[in-house]
Amino acid sequence: MMFSPFSRKLVLAGLTALALGAHAADKPNVVILATGGTIAGAGAGTVNSASYQSAKVPVDKLIVSVPELGNVASVRGEQVFQIASESFTNAHLLQLGKRISALAKQKDVDGIVVTHGTDTLEETAFFLNLTVHTDKPIVLVGSMRPGTAMSADGSLNLYNAVVVAGSADAQGKGVLVAMNDQIDAGRDVSKSINIKTNAFASQWGPLGMVVEGRNYWFRAPVKRHTSNSEFDIDKLDRLAEVEIVYGYGNVAAANAQVLAERGVQAIIHAGTGNGSVADRVVPVLQGLRAKGVQIVRAAHVPAGFVLRNAEQPDDKYDWVVAHDLNPQKARILAAVALSQPGDSKNLQRVFWEY
């Protein structure tokens, strides 16, 4: 059969369109939810890597600035918030979590990336890890330098996050954090320094790495998370009021009392060493526990691990220990757990399991 030049062009165009459509169909669908932070920041000049304004660049410009994203996924973005992460509240956590849960239920969404300021990124990651019921990858990402700075880290971090979020091998591993080529568990990771690109690390080590668009895994989380969690963001409309009291030399005994007067349900005592509590603070915490306030002993050392009935007789005082969670993550877990009825024994169980 002979084709005219015009017919041949139509056939070739049709074949090309089919090939492109098949290629697009092979790519995972990843939604980027933007919340602000340094990754959306801008400085006055290229040398301003530590002094800049965060939460300035909208999500559509973030996506356009990394055209390589189109090579690994079909990407679309939503601007959920545009704030610096130190301003996150419980209300922000709930709103973000519910949006992620809704997206995760969609058949045309394979993974979700959340761009986030680094100051409270670890708290949001842990909250989502506790409450969003899905095996689809949820990956948080930020940057330590704004996109306007020399050697800005945001573009590669975002690229890696999309790679992880679109990967079948990332499913079922809980909420993840992709920063500085590493893949960390949202439960474990924390920010350890404020001006270097290797700011995020886990005391138990990363789960894996991303190198040139490929994931390499070395371990998997063992604590309960996401689809195996008893907490469900779809049924969660409030978080319990939980505050942190910091322990230090010459600490005033009245600090905990002042916070308790605000009507909190729990106090996280960020103690020294093994969650130590100063002698003058112990009776204050005992008195608060007698009034129904839950007391959780945590440690503010960088890789704290609080042993029950060491330093303090937790069984006798009916206190809870935070295990290996730092004070800010202990606050998140207590706020989620105490949104449901339960006593101190149940709260301690939660801290062991999550």
Summary of the structure (lengths in Angstrom):
residues: 354
radius of gyration: 23.1
end to end distance: 68.3
largest distance: 96.6
contacts: 1229
relative contact order: 0.10
helix: 36%
strand: 20%
